[in-house]
Amino acid sequence: MERKQPPPAPVARRKGAAASRKKWLVVPAAGEPREAELGKHRTMEMTGLPTRDLRVLDPDLSSPSTILVRERAVVVNLEHVKAIVTATQALVLDSSNPLLGLFLKDLHARVASPDVSSTGSATDRSNETDQGEGNGPTVALCRAGSAKILPFELKVLEVCLEHTCKCLESETLALEKEAYPALDELTSKVSRLNLEHVRHIKNRLVALSGRVQKVRDELEHLLDDDMDMSEMYLTRKLAFQGFTETLSRVDSNKDAPTDHDEKEEEDSDDEIETGHESSAYVKPDIEELEMLVEAYFVQIDGTLNKLYNLREYVDDTEDYINIMLDEKQNQLLQMGVLLTTATVVVTAGIVVVSLFGMNIHIELMKDPETDEEARMKNLKFWETTCGTVAGCLAIYLLAIYAGKKSKILH
């Protein structure tokens, strides 16, 4: 009799589908944000991204900071900010992360107010810049006299860059406040506890420098590639596609033209064709995005310079500690030389004492018979003892003088 086993495949598929679904915060260009659980295939349909681009946003994988520009979307993976930006909406991954609270608040405020342009918020930021508290990109756009409203995707990108730069800068300032006093304390007192503290600070410095360097490299790569920056204007591309579709519908609805109209339409078709061909090669206006990214590039480069200065201070402290340790080692070596010299000199005195302590029959070893002989023998004993000690001391001083003269000892 054949035993029938229940097929576990549907259950496994349901579990796999549930595991592949992730919580996203959908922030539309017009409307209120909403939370949604989207599977991988649904996310690919909404954004037009391949699977390898979604893998960059996987929180289980340790992916470095990167910005990917695609046909219909921009993938932003900057520190804990993981988002997919399209022309109509932004999808933020892991919105329950407490680190994203301020980011989501700023994003909602920036997107919900369409009147906020690059120059609209520049007044407040310019005051902060004058006070030394920050230098956002809106200040640069304001100084350039730009009164254009940024498209939706650039607003989201600006919030992502602003939040990332602020987080990295705050970590850098916190590390500086902790590192400089610890290094100064280490120079004044070298102890195991201070060395362990500085070691942890150096590990954090190396890790933070790598993260800041990666963000800086991404921004620099984006600034060097005009085509990538032009592809980031998703709203402009969407409007151009709609305009192209409208032209196609108009052309298809036209009746058969006359000979005169045929010539005019051929000319117009040639112009449209030429415009379509040239649109793929003519660089669009990317001044707004270039100034935006350039301002944040300057900000992240300043943060990286602070970390470099801190790294140089750490290296200088290490060199100073090594010099101190070398000096201590030299002092110990000199003390060892002095003790070794003293040991050699004392050994010479011991040799003299050993010679006189031998059991031999000489005139000096005979017992005195009279008081005068006892007095003379006692005198000779002290003369021999003092002479031996004086000779050892003279040899020791002569050895020290020779060492200083030859610059072996200081």
Number of C-alpha atoms within 10 A of each C-alpha: 3 4 5 6 6 6 8 8 9 9 10 11 11 11 11 11 12 13 10 13 16 16 16 22 21 21 23 20 20 13 11 11 17 11 13 13 15 17 16 17 15 12 20 15 10 14 22 15 20 14 12 8 15 15 13 21 26 15 12 8 9 9 14 15 22 19 20 16 20 18 14 19 24 25 24 23 22 23 20 18 22 23 26 27 27 27 23 16 22 26 25 21 21 19 20 11 10 9 12 18 12 11 18 20 10 17 20 19 12 18 23 17 10 14 12 17 20 24 23 16 15 22 14 12 20 21 14 15 15 10 10 9 11 15 20 23 27 26 26 20 22 19 11 12 11 15 12 13 16 19 18 24 23 21 18 26 24 23 18 24 24 18 22 22 24 16 15 20 20 13 16 22 15 11 18 18 11 14 21 16 10 16 21 11 15 20 15 9 12 13 11 10 10 15 16 11 15 21 12 11 19 18 11 15 22 13 11 18 20 14 17 22 17 17 26 22 16 17 21 16 13 19 18 12 10 16 16 15 20 19 19 26 26 24 18 15 16 14 12 12 12 12 11 14 12 11 12 11 10 10 12 8 8 8 7 8 11 10 9 9 11 12 12 13 15 12 12 12 13 12 12 14 12 11 12 12 11 11 11 9 9 10 12 15 12 16 13 20 21 16 18 22 21 18 19 22 22 17 21 25 20 13 24 23 13 17 22 15 13 19 16 12 15 19 13 13 16 16 12 13 17 12 12 14 13 12 12 12 12 14 14 12 13 15 13 12 16 17 12 12 17 19 13 15 21 18 13 17 20 14 13 14 14 10 11 13 10 9 8 10 8 7 7 12 13 10 10 14 8 8 9 10 13 13 12 11 17 13 12 13 13 11 12 15 15 12 13 19 16 13 15 20 16 13 18 19 15 11 16 19 13 13 15 11 11 10 9 11 17 11
